[in-house]
Amino acid sequence: MDRSVYSNVGKKEDTTGIAKRVAQISVSAIKQMPVLASKIEGCISLGQGIPSFGTPSFIRESIVAALKHDEFIGKYSLQPGIPELKLEIAKYLHRTNGINVDPERELFVSCGAMEALAGVISTVVDRGDEVLIPSPNYSSHIEQILFAEGNPVFVPLIEEEGWRLDVAGFRKALTPKTKAILLCNPVNPTGAVFREEDLRAMAEMALERNLFIISDEAYDFLLYDGLPHFSLASIPELKTLLITCKSFSKMYCMTGWRVGYMLTAARIVDQVLKVHDAFAICAPTISQYAALAALKATNGKDGDGDRFIRQLVEALSSRRDIICDRLDGLPHLFSFQRPKGAYYVFPKITHDNENDMDLALRLLHEARVITIPGSGFGPTGAGHIRLSFGAPEKDIHRAFDRIDEWAHLST
Ligand SMILES: Cc1ncc(COP(=O)(O)O)c(C=O)c1O
């Protein structure tokens, strides 16, 4: 895999004495572009995937009250998480996807979905194991596999069919070394939502070949046009092979609170908890209480949480319309697949066969708009850039006004 894309963006590293498993991984381009941009005044960001909304007040207020009344709120929690929160998560899973999970044994609360993903990949992937991942795919998954000394094997998605899963392509990529399949749905960076029939076919393949499926569902609540979310966790036969990682970050605009969770068979939870104990001890206790307040307001009938999520999805849906309209106005620069979920669009560069890194750097320096080069998301990402529409509507318009002007001057 060509990893030079990272060194183009990052500073020169001195890896003397650094373990190979760390020396070979990188900070993703998603996080590096904002660092480069911090040296340029007045940039507008379509880069990092952070919604522009704050954590809702019903969550913040619950924490203010907890801080006042509970002097022990700053203590470690039980290592797998606060039992009441785990109960509420189980209720939520049942209510939204009909998933039955034993809160005591089959789930644990993590420091965001990210820690759960890193933990489970380190738990099931041995040196030299192959992990099949779609390309393009969330870049941190690639680093997590490399950190575990596994080999990411990229299976291209079918762009013309809305970045559809190529189930036959996955079958072809199987070898005796294949250990797991890693899927993210809805997808960062393309905004695709995989079809239920394709996911079921992937589940069948995993069952036939006894492969783990690691499913990153950080955006499970964020689908547009009334599209339902199909979670692999709703296939009971897959339970012993499936590890699902979910998050509070995006659903409640809580990215910095660092709380998410993993659900899987009890025997796998027990193993991942060893890694969680060694790296994190527990998820931040105060954030777990925030997550508990969030879910309690969601698991009731049309509570504050449900209303907040509904408004968030509506706002992001209209931002999606805006970004798609503005992209439609630039056919000489980009062609794109309309996103169905998450808040990303992944246009293909039609402008002079320009390289994605060069284009992202030119847009940064010449138009002062932050975008993310597509190569960081796997080989199929080359020749694309990722745009996030988490930014407010006026920022999306301002960014595109700048891109329009830049395109006018440079063509
Ligand atoms: C696909 C995907 N998975 C996981 C994460 C990280 O989630 P968390 O904040 O819960 O660690 C992100 C964050 O952008 C993401 O896009």
The ligand as an ORCA input file, in Angstrom:
! r2SCAN-3c Opt
* xyz 0 1
  C     -16.775      5.779     10.975
  C     -16.330      6.313     12.286
  N     -16.102      5.466     13.280
  C     -15.703      5.899     14.488
  C     -15.490      7.238     14.726
  C     -15.047      7.658     16.064
  O     -16.152      7.659     16.924
  P     -15.996      7.980     18.477
  O     -15.979      9.474     18.630
  O     -17.181      7.346     19.090
  O     -14.724      7.370     18.924
  C     -15.687      8.175     13.706
  C     -15.429      9.588     13.917
  O     -15.439     10.413     13.029
  C     -16.128      7.690     12.443
  O     -16.361      8.530     11.436
*
